[in-house]
Amino acid sequence: MNAFLARVLEQKRDEIAAGRRIRPESLLRERCAAMPPCRDFAGALTAGPDRIIAEVKKRSPSVPRFRRQEDPSELARLYEDAGAAALSLVTDRVNFGTGPGDVRPMRTASTLPLVAKDFVIDEWQLLALRAAGADAVLLIARLLPADLLAGLHGAATDLGLATLVECHDEEDVDAAAAAGARLIGINNRDLDSFTVSLATSRRLLPALPDGCVGVVESGIAGREEIVELQDLGARAFLIGGSLLQSDDPAGLLRELSGADGDGPEVAS
């Protein structure tokens, strides 16, 4: 594990400890019970071809500041108008500039389901994200022992949250499937080196277990890559950096989804 991930995990432990003192689990469970049903994140990704999850964040470990710095709710409206299937919000404000407080404004601004992406290591985080209004959460197989991954997946399901279980290699995929994951994200970014290679998706997509929905994460810059990976079994694509660095994110989103009528067609 590299220094960044080690630091983030220590940060998360501190956040959870502080959060429990302010909002104990019993309070969060009461708030979750009063929440309306989650929007159908899994259904949004399987309703047809060219399903794009458009991401919001202000920065990343490899990009100190993305070009798009609009309010997250403004980007949510823009993404929906441009044809996104769902929204992604990174809820790690220290490292990515956006946090749980941005969930509700984004959901108010858009009718799309929203996945909260964080470094989840404890059930308290699931409760906090559900209470904030998230419809789905990210679980990173690489960071979680198999029993904890399965436990968090089950706890999220009990709360009504969909789970997108992120994988980077065959061992991760096996752990995700064993935990009961239906939505498997293939992260083309290596969490140790931060290098990006679509070879990861090319290798893992054909090997996904039956019944699992393959979601490609990271490294998508053009329509041709989407067409290629759909041919290998990808059902949806989580795209952040390309949109957030674009002068025209709405136009790029329409181009990536094939809505502008240009580029290769994908059979439905």
N, C-alpha and C positions, 0 to 999 in steps of 0.2 A: 504494500500500500504506500502510495507516495505521500509526501509531506502535506499536500493540500487536503487530501482525503482524511488523513489522520487529524489534521487541524479541524476540519469540518465536523467530524464525528465527535470530537471533544467539545466543540461549540454547541452541537446539538444536545449533548448530555447536559450542559449548563443551561441551555434554553428550556429543556424539559423540566429540570429541577426548579427553575425560577417560575415557569408557567404553572406547575402544580401548586405552588404556594399562592398564586393569584387566582387561578381557576382550577380548583380541585376536580378530579375526575367525576365526582358525583354531580357537580354543577354542570359540567359539559354534557353529561348524559341527559340531564333534564333539558338542556337546550337542544340537543340532537333530537330528542323525542318530540319536540315542538316544531321541528323543521318540516317544511313541505317535502314531498317525495323528490328524490334526485331525478334530474333529467337523464334520459337514456343515452349514456355515453357509448356503450357497446353497440346499440342499435344505430347510432349515428355513423359508426365506422363500417357498418355492414349493409347499409341501405343501397349501395350501388358502387360503381367504380369511382376512381379519382377522389377518394376521401382524404382531405387534408386537415390535419389538426394544426392550427396556426398559433404560434407561441408568442408570449409577451414576457420580456425581461429587459432590464436596462443595461446590463453588462454581464460578463462571464469571466472565468479565469483566464481565457485566452483573448478576450476583447474588452479593454478597459471601459469603453463606452460605445454602445451601438448608435447608429445614425438616428434611428427612430426613438425619440424620447417623449412622445406624446403620452398623455395620461392613459393608463391601461384601459379605462372604459372607452376612450376614443378609439383605441386600436381594436377593441372588441367589436365596436360597431362597424369599423372599416372592414375587418376580416369577415364578418357575417355578410355584409353587403357584397363583398367580392366572392362569396361562395364557399367559405370554409365550412367544413362539416362539424367541427368542434374547436374549442379553445384550450390552450395550454398556458398555465401561469406558473412560473417558478416562484415558490414561496419561501425563498431563502434570501431575505433582504440584505444580510451582511455581505454576501458574496455575489448576488445577482441583481440587487437593487429593487426587487419587488417582493412582496410578502403576503401573508394571509389577509391583511387588511385590504388588499386589492381584489379579493375574490368577490365580495358582495357587489361592489360597483360594476365589475365586469359582467356579472350575471344580470344585474339590473339593466345594463345597457344592451344586452344581447339575449336572444332566446336559445343560444347554442349551449350544449352541455360543456362543462369545464373540468379539466383534470388539473389538480394541484400537484406540481412536481417539487418534491423536497427529498431530503435524505432521511427517510422515515426509519426509525429504529425502535419505536415504542408506541404502544396503543394510544397513549395520551395524545400523540400527534394526530392520529386518525380522528379522535374525538374533536380535537380543536379545529381540524380542517373541515369536518362535517358540519360543525357548529358555525363555521365561517361561511358555509354555503357551497363547498366543493361537491361536485357530482361524482368524481373519480379521483383516485390517488395513484401516484407512482410508487412502486416498490422496486428496489434495485437488488437483484439476486446476488450480485457480487459482494454486497456489503452485509448480507444477512445469512447466518447459519440456516440450514434447511428447516429446522424445527421452528425457528423464529419467523422465517418467511411464510411457512404454512400457517402459523398462528396469526400473523398480521393479515394475511389474505382472508382468513376466516373471520377475523374481527371486523375488517372492512366490509365484507359481505353482509355481516349481521347488522351493520349500520346503514346498509343500503347503498354503499359506495361501490362503484366498479373499480377494478384494479388493473393497471397496466404494469405488468412485471417486466422490467428491463433486463435484457440479457446481452452478453457479449461473446459467449462461446458455448460449446455443446454442453458443458457441465452446468452452466447457468440455465439453459433451456430445460435440461432434465429436472433441475430443482424447481423451476417454475411450473412445469407440467405436474410434478409430484405434489406441489402445493395446491393444485386445482386451478391454476391460471388458465383463462380462456383468451385473454388479450396479452400477447407476448410482443414486447417492444425489442427490436434488434438495434442496439446502439452501435453505430459505426465508429463512434469515438471511444478510443481506449481510455478508461478512467485512470490508468496509471501514467501513460505517456501523453495523453490528450491528442494523439495523432488520429486522423480520420481516414478510413478506407472503406469504400463500398464493397470490398472483397468480403467483409464480415457478413453483410446481408446476402451476397451471392452464395456464400457457403451455407448459411443457416436457414434461409427461407425454405429451400426444398426439403429440409430435414425436420420441419416443425411437425409436431404430432397432429394427427387428425383432430379436427374440431377446434383447433387453435387459430386465432386471427393474427396474422403477422403485421406488425406496425413498424415501419422503418423509421429510425431516428438518426438525425445528423447526416450531413454530407450531401444533401440534395440541393442542387443548384439549377437544374434544367429539366425540361419536360422529357427529354430522351432517357434520363436516368429513371424517372418514374415509370415510363413505358417498359423499360428493360426489367425493372424489379417487379412490376405487376406480372410480367410473363413468368417470373419465378415464384409467384404466389403471394406477393405483398397485397394487402387489402387497404392499408391506409399509410399515411406519411406524416410524421410530426416534423414541422419545419419552423425553425426560428431564425437562425442567423441570416439566411439569405433574404428573408422578408425584412428583418430589422435593419439590415444594411442597405436596403434598396431605396432609391429615390422615389419609387412608385410601388409600394408594397401591394396595393390593390391590383394593379396591373400585372405584377409578377405572380400573384396568387391565381389570377384568372388564367395566366399563361401556363402555370404549372399544372392546373387542373384540366387544361384543355378547353376551357370555356371560351377562349378567344378565337377558336376555330383554326389556329395555326398549330403546326407540329404534328407528330405522329398520333394516330388514333389508337385507342385501346378498346378492344371488344368487351362488351358488358356480359 
